[in-house]
Every structure is written in structure tokens, then in C-alpha cells.
């Protein structure tokens, strides 16, 4: 496989081939290599990459960018481990908006409504007590 066969957003497996203070080099295949910057290792602060990775580890990475001129590929272990945003949205708790029924009395001032709201709140509070 050549770097032309990889696309931004792809999640692929690779092997850590080198570690520097600024990141880890990951071979995606026999000829293609990318860099996982230290900020893309995991969520949170990483002081020493060697606390998380060592040469020879197989890792799952997400392709963040591909420089077509230089051929450099930016990778992320952190992004590969994050759940899909669509999955996250699907699991969110949904709330419904309750729209009050119109009253036959027409427009009322906020002061008048405030008195109603206070009375309603007092009734609910007494029920809970």
C-alpha cells in the first residue's frame, strides 16, 4: 500500500517504529509511515510517551492529515479511540419542550402571569411536602 491509498479519517492499524520526545512514528505498511504527535497519544497530559508506548506496539490510529507534497501523514491514537460523534449524539438524553396551551383570556402581563406561577409553584410544593 502507498500513501495515496490512505484517506483522511481512515482508522488503520500500524506498528510503532520509533519514539521521540515530540511523538511516535508508526508504520502503516512496509513503505508508509506517519507521526502521532505527543498531543494525539491520549486525552490529558503526556509527559513521556514511553509511559504509553514502546517500539513494536501495534496501535490503531486515525489519519488526521496527509501532506501531498511532502508525503507526511499526521496520525492520532486518541481520535481513533474516541467514539463516533453520531454514536455520541444517539445516546444523548433527549428532552421535549412543553408548550403551554393558550388561554382564552388573551394577552396577560408578566406581572399577572407571575402571580399565577407563584400560586402554581406553591400548590406543587405543598403536594411534595
Backbone as JSON, one array per atom type, in Angstrom:
{
  "sequence": "XXXXXXXXXXXXXXXXXXXXXXXXXXXXXXXXXXXXXXXXXXXXXXXXXXXXXXXXXXXXXXXXXXXXXXXXXXXXXXXXXXXXXXXXXXXXXXXXXXXXXXXXXXXXXXXXXXXXXXXXXXXXXXXXX",
  "N": [[0.84, -1.2, 0.0], [0.48, 2.23, -0.73], [0.88, 5.7, 0.28], [-1.04, 7.08, -1.15], [-3.23, 5.49, -1.08], [-4.41, 5.81, 1.32], [-6.78, 7.64, 3.24], [-7.86, 10.76, 4.62], [-9.25, 10.56, 7.8], [-9.51, 7.83, 7.83], [-9.3, 4.88, 9.84], [-6.75, 2.93, 10.89], [-4.53, 0.09, 11.43], [-1.27, 0.06, 12.84], [2.32, -0.15, 13.34], [4.43, 0.8, 15.97], [7.4, 2.39, 15.28], [9.36, 4.07, 16.11], [10.28, 6.35, 18.74], [10.17, 9.64, 19.8], [10.76, 12.68, 21.67], [8.72, 14.39, 20.92], [6.79, 12.87, 19.65], [5.45, 9.76, 18.24], [6.57, 7.49, 15.78], [4.8, 5.71, 13.36], [4.47, 2.83, 11.47], [2.47, 2.25, 8.75], [2.34, 0.49, 6.71], [4.65, -1.42, 4.7], [5.99, 0.63, 3.34], [4.89, 3.06, 4.06], [4.73, 5.58, 6.48], [3.77, 7.33, 9.43], [3.29, 10.11, 11.74], [2.49, 10.25, 15.13], [1.67, 12.85, 16.97], [2.71, 14.03, 20.21], [0.56, 15.19, 21.55], [-1.55, 13.79, 20.56], [-1.57, 11.26, 21.56], [-3.06, 10.39, 23.84], [-5.98, 11.34, 25.78], [-5.57, 14.11, 27.93], [-2.61, 15.08, 29.81], [0.59, 14.29, 28.57], [3.62, 13.42, 29.64], [5.83, 11.8, 29.15], [6.16, 9.89, 26.38], [6.89, 7.25, 26.38], [5.69, 6.15, 28.56], [3.31, 5.31, 27.64], [3.64, 4.05, 25.18], [5.71, 1.71, 23.35], [8.44, 0.83, 21.21], [7.5, -1.34, 18.63], [4.94, -1.88, 19.51], [1.6, -2.56, 18.46], [-0.78, -0.41, 17.16], [-3.93, 1.29, 16.92], [-4.76, 3.8, 14.72], [-5.93, 7.04, 13.7], [-6.13, 8.76, 10.65], [-5.19, 12.0, 10.4], [-4.23, 14.05, 8.74], [-2.82, 14.42, 5.44], [-0.01, 15.32, 3.81], [0.32, 16.17, 0.62], [2.49, 17.05, -0.85], [4.92, 16.7, 0.67], [4.43, 14.18, 1.61], [4.02, 13.56, 4.22], [2.3, 12.13, 6.96], [-0.11, 12.76, 9.35], [-1.07, 11.37, 12.39], [-3.41, 9.98, 14.81], [-3.8, 8.48, 17.89], [-5.5, 8.93, 19.95], [-7.82, 10.06, 18.71], [-8.65, 7.87, 17.24], [-9.55, 6.2, 19.19], [-11.75, 7.47, 20.22], [-15.31, 7.54, 20.45], [-17.6, 7.53, 17.69], [-19.0, 10.62, 16.6], [-21.64, 10.58, 15.82], [-22.64, 8.35, 17.13], [-22.36, 9.23, 19.74], [-24.2, 11.36, 19.8], [-26.54, 9.93, 19.43], [-26.85, 8.61, 21.81], [-27.37, 10.54, 23.62], [-29.41, 12.03, 26.08], [-32.69, 12.9, 25.42], [-34.79, 15.73, 25.56], [-38.09, 17.02, 25.84], [-39.86, 19.85, 24.69], [-42.23, 21.56, 26.41], [-45.08, 23.14, 25.49], [-47.14, 25.62, 26.65], [-50.73, 25.44, 26.79], [-52.83, 27.64, 24.97], [-54.56, 30.3, 26.6], [-57.93, 31.33, 27.12], [-58.19, 33.88, 27.88], [-56.68, 35.75, 26.5], [-54.02, 38.16, 25.93], [-51.81, 38.54, 28.65], [-50.22, 40.37, 31.22], [-46.79, 40.16, 32.32], [-46.55, 40.49, 35.06], [-49.08, 39.71, 35.98], [-49.02, 37.03, 35.15], [-46.89, 36.18, 36.68], [-47.94, 36.13, 39.26], [-49.7, 33.97, 38.92], [-47.88, 31.92, 38.39], [-46.46, 31.79, 40.8], [-48.48, 30.98, 42.56], [-49.09, 28.47, 41.43], [-46.65, 27.17, 41.8], [-46.55, 27.12, 44.59], [-48.69, 25.39, 45.13], [-47.7, 23.01, 44.01], [-45.44, 22.66, 45.62], [-46.6, 22.21, 48.12], [-47.86, 19.79, 47.62], [-45.7, 18.09, 47.32], [-44.56, 18.19, 49.85]],
  "CA": [[0.0, 0.0, 0.0], [1.17, 3.51, -0.77], [0.13, 6.73, 0.99], [-2.18, 7.51, -1.97], [-4.35, 4.6, -0.79], [-4.96, 6.2, 2.61], [-7.59, 8.84, 3.2], [-8.07, 11.45, 5.89], [-10.38, 9.99, 8.53], [-9.38, 6.37, 7.92], [-8.74, 4.3, 11.06], [-5.96, 1.77, 10.46], [-3.57, -0.44, 12.41], [0.12, 0.26, 12.48], [3.31, -0.59, 14.33], [5.33, 1.86, 16.44], [8.77, 2.11, 14.82], [10.3, 4.96, 16.78], [9.7, 7.28, 19.7], [10.92, 10.86, 20.07], [10.11, 13.48, 22.71], [7.57, 15.09, 20.34], [5.79, 11.97, 19.09], [5.81, 8.38, 17.9], [6.46, 7.14, 14.37], [4.02, 4.49, 13.2], [4.46, 2.28, 10.12], [1.14, 1.79, 8.36], [2.65, -0.66, 5.87], [6.1, -1.53, 4.51], [6.59, 1.85, 2.79], [4.19, 4.26, 4.54], [4.91, 5.85, 7.9], [3.19, 8.59, 9.88], [3.69, 10.57, 13.07], [1.49, 10.56, 16.14], [2.21, 13.9, 17.84], [2.53, 13.74, 21.64], [-0.78, 15.63, 21.96], [-2.53, 12.87, 19.99], [-1.37, 9.93, 22.16], [-4.21, 10.09, 24.69], [-6.54, 12.54, 26.4], [-4.83, 14.51, 29.12], [-1.21, 15.47, 29.67], [1.57, 13.22, 28.38], [4.96, 13.93, 29.9], [6.77, 10.91, 28.49], [5.43, 8.97, 25.5], [7.27, 5.87, 26.72], [4.77, 5.65, 29.59], [2.14, 4.81, 26.94], [4.0, 3.26, 24.01], [7.09, 1.3, 23.15], [8.69, 0.37, 19.85], [6.97, -2.68, 18.39], [3.5, -1.93, 19.81], [0.63, -2.36, 17.39], [-1.75, 0.58, 17.61], [-4.95, 1.74, 15.98], [-4.59, 5.24, 14.54], [-6.8, 7.72, 12.74], [-5.36, 9.66, 9.8], [-5.67, 13.36, 10.57], [-3.9, 14.83, 7.54], [-1.82, 13.87, 4.52], [0.61, 16.38, 3.01], [0.56, 15.55, -0.69], [3.8, 17.46, -1.36], [5.99, 16.05, 1.41], [4.06, 12.8, 1.9], [3.91, 13.35, 5.67], [0.97, 11.75, 7.42], [-0.35, 13.0, 10.77], [-1.92, 10.32, 12.94], [-3.89, 10.16, 16.18], [-4.29, 7.31, 18.64], [-6.6, 9.47, 20.75], [-9.01, 10.19, 17.86], [-9.07, 6.52, 16.83], [-10.2, 5.58, 20.35], [-12.98, 8.2, 20.55], [-16.49, 7.04, 19.75], [-18.1, 8.36, 16.61], [-19.87, 11.71, 17.07], [-23.03, 10.17, 15.59], [-22.98, 7.43, 18.21], [-22.5, 10.06, 20.94], [-25.46, 12.09, 19.72], [-27.64, 8.99, 19.54], [-27.0, 8.17, 23.19], [-27.71, 11.67, 24.47], [-30.76, 12.07, 26.61], [-33.46, 13.91, 24.73], [-35.86, 16.34, 26.34], [-39.12, 17.61, 25.0], [-40.28, 21.18, 25.07], [-43.65, 21.6, 26.67], [-45.63, 24.44, 25.16], [-48.41, 25.74, 27.36], [-51.93, 25.62, 25.98], [-53.27, 29.03, 25.01], [-55.7, 30.57, 27.46], [-58.98, 32.1, 26.44], [-58.16, 35.25, 28.38], [-55.89, 36.64, 25.66], [-52.72, 38.59, 26.42], [-51.72, 38.92, 30.06], [-48.92, 40.96, 31.55], [-45.89, 39.27, 33.07], [-46.88, 40.61, 36.48], [-50.24, 38.86, 36.22], [-48.56, 35.65, 35.0], [-46.01, 35.88, 37.81], [-48.81, 35.74, 40.36], [-50.18, 32.62, 38.62], [-46.75, 30.99, 38.53], [-46.17, 31.64, 42.23], [-49.56, 30.17, 43.13], [-48.91, 27.11, 40.94], [-45.47, 26.63, 42.46], [-46.92, 26.85, 45.98], [-49.51, 24.18, 45.13], [-46.81, 21.86, 43.76], [-44.58, 22.49, 46.78], [-47.43, 21.62, 49.18], [-48.11, 18.38, 47.27], [-44.46, 17.35, 47.58], [-44.33, 18.16, 51.29]],
  "C": [[0.88, 1.25, 0.0], [0.29, 4.56, -0.1], [-1.06, 7.24, 0.19], [-3.41, 6.67, -1.66], [-4.99, 4.9, 0.57], [-5.74, 7.5, 2.45], [-7.7, 9.45, 4.58], [-9.34, 10.89, 6.53], [-10.35, 8.48, 8.65], [-8.82, 5.98, 9.29], [-8.07, 3.0, 10.63], [-5.06, 1.3, 11.59], [-2.17, -0.2, 11.9], [1.02, -0.2, 13.6], [4.23, 0.56, 14.68], [6.75, 1.47, 16.06], [9.81, 3.0, 15.49], [9.58, 5.92, 17.7], [10.68, 8.43, 19.91], [10.17, 11.63, 21.16], [8.82, 14.12, 22.21], [6.5, 14.16, 19.77], [6.33, 10.58, 18.79], [5.61, 8.16, 16.41], [5.78, 5.78, 14.27], [4.04, 4.07, 11.73], [3.06, 1.75, 9.83], [1.24, 0.57, 7.45], [4.16, -0.64, 5.65], [6.74, -0.24, 4.01], [5.98, 3.14, 3.34], [4.31, 4.39, 6.05], [4.28, 7.19, 8.23], [3.65, 8.91, 11.28], [2.47, 10.82, 13.93], [2.13, 11.59, 17.06], [1.89, 13.57, 19.29], [1.14, 14.13, 22.13], [-1.88, 14.7, 21.46], [-2.38, 11.44, 20.52], [-2.61, 9.52, 22.95], [-4.8, 11.41, 25.18], [-5.74, 12.86, 27.65], [-3.37, 14.79, 28.79], [-0.32, 14.24, 29.54], [2.95, 13.83, 28.58], [5.99, 13.12, 29.13], [5.99, 9.87, 27.69], [5.7, 7.51, 25.88], [6.43, 5.29, 27.86], [3.54, 5.0, 28.94], [2.48, 3.84, 25.81], [5.44, 2.79, 24.08], [7.23, 0.79, 21.72], [8.22, -1.08, 19.71], [5.49, -2.81, 18.71], [2.67, -1.79, 18.54], [-0.45, -1.45, 17.94], [-2.76, 0.86, 16.51], [-4.85, 3.26, 15.92], [-5.6, 5.77, 13.54], [-5.93, 8.69, 11.95], [-5.98, 11.04, 9.88], [-5.41, 14.22, 9.33], [-2.83, 14.11, 6.74], [-1.3, 15.04, 3.69], [1.02, 15.77, 1.68], [1.94, 15.91, -1.26], [4.92, 16.68, -0.67], [5.71, 14.57, 1.67], [3.92, 12.51, 3.38], [2.46, 13.08, 6.05], [0.9, 11.99, 8.93], [-1.38, 12.0, 11.27], [-2.36, 10.66, 14.35], [-4.37, 8.85, 16.76], [-5.54, 7.73, 19.41], [-7.89, 9.52, 19.93], [-9.53, 8.82, 17.42], [-9.85, 5.85, 17.96], [-11.52, 6.24, 20.7], [-14.15, 7.62, 19.79], [-16.93, 8.03, 18.68], [-19.03, 9.43, 17.16], [-21.33, 11.35, 16.86], [-23.5, 9.23, 16.69], [-23.21, 8.22, 19.49], [-23.83, 10.79, 20.93], [-26.65, 11.15, 19.92], [-27.88, 8.56, 20.98], [-27.36, 9.31, 24.13], [-29.17, 11.59, 24.9], [-31.53, 13.2, 25.92], [-34.56, 14.43, 25.65], [-36.87, 16.93, 25.38], [-39.51, 18.96, 25.56], [-41.79, 21.15, 25.26], [-44.15, 23.01, 26.42], [-46.98, 24.55, 25.85], [-49.57, 25.96, 26.39], [-52.36, 27.08, 26.07], [-54.49, 29.18, 25.91], [-56.7, 31.41, 26.7], [-58.96, 33.56, 26.86], [-57.37, 36.22, 27.53], [-54.57, 37.01, 26.31], [-52.79, 38.98, 27.89], [-50.33, 39.45, 30.33], [-48.08, 39.95, 32.33], [-46.2, 39.32, 34.56], [-48.06, 39.71, 36.82], [-49.85, 37.39, 36.14], [-47.69, 35.25, 36.18], [-46.84, 35.44, 39.01], [-49.33, 34.31, 40.16], [-49.07, 31.59, 38.84], [-46.4, 30.74, 39.99], [-47.22, 30.75, 42.89], [-49.41, 28.71, 42.71], [-47.73, 26.43, 41.62], [-45.78, 26.27, 43.91], [-47.76, 25.59, 46.08], [-48.63, 22.94, 44.96], [-45.94, 21.59, 44.97], [-45.34, 21.82, 47.91], [-47.71, 20.16, 48.9], [-46.88, 17.54, 47.6], [-44.22, 17.19, 49.06], [-45.01, 17.03, 51.89]]
}
